[in-house]
């Protein structure tokens, strides 16, 4: 199965702020010992929704920069 790149929609600044707030609220609501598990589960669910391993790797690479 070949990876096809479809133009992706991006979030607006208000949309990014909404997502940030939702993520922060979710992290605050869970047991701190399960934060890493939650983030991995969320990443895998979003990778599945994205359905493009190459693009997901590119996002990993971008996220790692400047940590």
N, C-alpha and C positions, 0 to 999 in steps of 0.2 A: 504494500500500500504506500503510495507516494504522498509526501506532504505537500499540500497545496496552500499557498499563501493567499488568503482572502483579505482585502482591506478591512482593517478593524476600526470600529468606532472607538473614540476615546472619550473619557469623562470630561466634563467641564470642571472648572475650579470648584464651584459649589457641589458638584457631584462627588469630586474627590474628598471634599470636606465632609460630606455626608457619610461616605464609605469609611473615612478615618474615624469619625465619631462612632459609627456602628461597630467597627473593630475594637476600638478602645472600650466601649461599653461591654462588649462580649468578653474581652480579656478580664475586665474588672469583675465580671459576674462569675467567673469560673475559679476553681481552686488553683492557687498559684502553682502548685506542683503539677498541674495538668496543662499549663500554658503552652509548653513546647508541643505536647501531643495535639492540642487544639490547632496550633498553627500548622503543623504538618498535615493534619486531616483537612484543614481548610485549603491548604496549597494543593493537595491531591484532588480535592473536589473541583477546584478551579482549573487545574490542569485537565481534568476529564471534560469539563465544560468547554475549555479552549480547544481540545481535540487536535493539538498540534505540538508534538514533543519538541520539535526544533524551535518553535517560537517560545515554548516554555523554557527551554534551556537558555535562550537569549534573554528572557526576563530574569532568570536566575543570575546570569552573568552581570546584567545591569544592576541588580539589587545588591550584589556582592561589592561592587565598586564603592569606594569611599566610605566603608563602614567604620 
